Amino acid sequence: QVQLVESGGGLVQAGGSLRLSCAASGKIFHVTAMGWYRQAPGNERELVASITSGGTTKYADSVKGRFTISSERGKNSVLMEMNSLKPEDTAVYYCKADRGFCIGSGCSYWGQGTQVTVSS
């Protein structure tokens, strides 16, 4: 059973930094992208940042210039450095891994989520 394990969340003051990490507990085949989503109370889950197997990155406009996503070559893991954190960054952050050669349900793996709280 493959699981994504997240760590690095916590409580930080505005302007501070956190680093989130995510790693698969088992082998995942044909991973095409990994990324981070977040969901704040009352909001829809949204993409924060992603990185493809080719190294292409994508960021939500709200975090551009502040967050940096990276992956370790040869490993199904992803990091996200979060700097200059703002209270509006407060959310549960979820790691996601996408599989290629897959249709329907079961094409993505999700972590359990890690809470990030940014105080004013």
Secondary structure, 3 states (H helix, E strand, C coil): CCCEEEECCEEEECCCCEEEEEEECCCCCCEEEEEEEEECCCCCCEEEEEEECCCCEEECHHHCCCEEEEECCCCCEEEEEECCCCHHHCEEEEEEEEECCCCCCCCEEEECCEEEEEEC
